[in-house]
Amino acid sequence: MARKNHAFIPQPNRSKKGRDSDPRPVRRVEAPPTTRNFEPFEATFLGHPEGTSGFLRPLGVRKGAGMDMLVDWRDAHSAIHGDKVLAEVSGETRDGRARGRILKILSRSENPIPAHLQQQPWGWRAVPLEPRLSQIISVLPTDLAGDGDLVSVKLDPNPELQQLKGVVIARLGRPTDLKIENKLTAALYNLRTEFPTAVMDELAPFPTEIPEAWCKGREAGRRICAPC
């Protein structure tokens, strides 16, 4: 008996009975590297900020392609946000969206994680600032930062550990520091903060602050931007 098709594999448009055409636009999706039901494929696990469930993004599929698959917490295999996993398509949701199941965790993310460093009676821990990563990270004492600092943490690459472990690799600052939002945004989204000399030389002629002459005659909301 043939397995039922689902949204994971693009299907031809079929008009509904009693209608000449469906007025709703048909959303075209790209086929991921693997399109067979229940055939294992590699993907990145994306945690959900409000629960233990998440999504699977097959390797090779770009963000926003509409191919992220729902993963129930019972099928997540204890994966955390950013893990590279081996998974399979296990079915579909009520609305026709593909559902996935994680078979094995292949590796942890290599990207540093911004976190809040806290000293506890039993040792040190780091609370991730990424809302999709709800697990607490156990870290070793460090001279780079102190209790209450915002830090970057490198996770232990072993996915078999029951308790997440990591190492503090950099201090980002205090939560009350000026412009700390810029550092946190760069850390959360892995944005580059250092650039080649050639790039910096090309940017050198541009001012680092907005000149007053640029603001004259311009409006910012309901307020005139002059004087800056």
Secondary structure as UniProt FT lines:
FT   TURN            7..8
FT   TURN            17..18
FT   TURN            37..38
FT   STRAND          41..47
FT   TURN            49..50
FT   STRAND          54..58
FT   TURN            59..60
FT   TURN            63..64
FT   STRAND          69..71
FT   HELIX           73..75
FT   TURN            77..78
FT   TURN            81..82
FT   STRAND          84..92
FT   TURN            94..95
FT   STRAND          98..107
FT   STRAND          113..120
FT   TURN            121..122
FT   STRAND          123..128
FT   TURN            131..132
FT   STRAND          137..139
FT   TURN            147..148
FT   STRAND          150..155
FT   TURN            159..160
FT   STRAND          165..173
FT   TURN            175..176
FT   TURN            178..179
FT   HELIX           180..188
FT   TURN            189..190
FT   HELIX           197..203
FT   TURN            204..205
FT   HELIX           212..215
FT   TURN            216..217
FT   STRAND          219..220
FT   TURN            221..222
FT   STRAND          223..224
//
